[in-house]
Amino acid sequence: MRIGTVSLDQDWENKESNKHNCENYIKKATSQEVSLIIFPEMTLTGFSMNTKLIAEEINNSETILFFKNLAIRYSIAIVFGVVIKDEIMSSNRLVLISNRGEIQVNYSKIHPFSFSGKDKFFIKGNILGQCIFDKIRVGFTICYDLRFPELYQGLSAINDIIITIANWPQKRIEHWKTLLKARAIENQSIMVGVNRTGTDGNEIHYEKSSCIFNQNGKLLQPILCDDLLEIYDLEIDAVKLTRTTFPVKNDRRNEFYKTFYDA
């Protein structure tokens, strides 16, 4: 499975500028036979809580239509982030569009970051993000979700790869790398983390830190780097082999763990 990750330097709340940059990276990826390209959280805006400006209607989404057209034009599947209007607030979404322009995943972030008040703007999702892509089971999460291991245990029960898109700040970048590696090891899953670069409108700084850890926690090296685009060939059969030869999940005691929360 060949994928591309883009550590996009997002232009703050400027959808047109970010569209232009995204299409350029998609062109580069398709020239290298990439089947799936992944962009960071809130792809065309950066992480803004100005939902009155950036949120879109689900049935008339500028962002979804843009990436749908690109997916069809370049025959490539695309993962991106977008803010969608809800009944009361908005939801922070991850969307996967197939190379035929079909929505395969429309995941609403389960854990808004309440420490910075983001739960006042974004609702909590209640459904796992997952699908079968090119005969491979893939799970999806967004940024702060990474701090909640229960979510990844649930996803890894049936998924071999878990993709996390983020706007994860530079000052906590060691947490990002450590948690991605830990989730890979404890779930025996390939963990794909795609983070932005640059500085946003709130003067929060980000560093190039998109990375992939295999099911044993090994940091994978891209086969090709082109600016902020990195291309990888993922070995899915190796995940299945690791889980068969070292079946850690067989020793999980889910019913016992529930007692911790019931106490």
C-alpha angles and dihedrals in degrees: 000000000000116000136173126214121200119202089200119201093220119215105227112260090333107127096175094054092047092047090057093051094045093053091051091054091047090054090052092047095050090052086061095049094250111171098194129029122191129204130189129268117294087010102193099038113028118235101317127160090200090110094163087066104035107029117104136199111257093228094045103033116160091199097049092047091049094053092040090058092047092049091055095041095051098028094234134127115239134202115198142152128244139166114238126195115245130190095273108005132354136273129231104228140194113203130191116200117192122226086260092058096256123139107240098168130024103175124179114209109257097203117047111193101254093178089075095034097257091134086069090065105030130053122226116255119227104191129078117244110231143128145160109264118186089341090307123113111233132183127202136209138164129234110280089036085078091077093063111076095186089070091056093047087056094048095044092054088084106004128083097193129039120195122201121189118195155167093214113171124238094238090066098034094121088060089054094053095041095048093048090052093045093050089051094052100041093046098035088229135130106255117207115192120187116188133173129243134215131041126303132216091273091057091251111151127220131189131207101272109139106139145157128224121193125226091277095050096258115149107237123220121223119245089219137018122196112173105296094347118095124183126207138182108217121207105216096174088062090062092055091046093052092050091049098046096040105028101187094161091064088074097052115120103203096168090052093048090055090064089068090065096040094054 
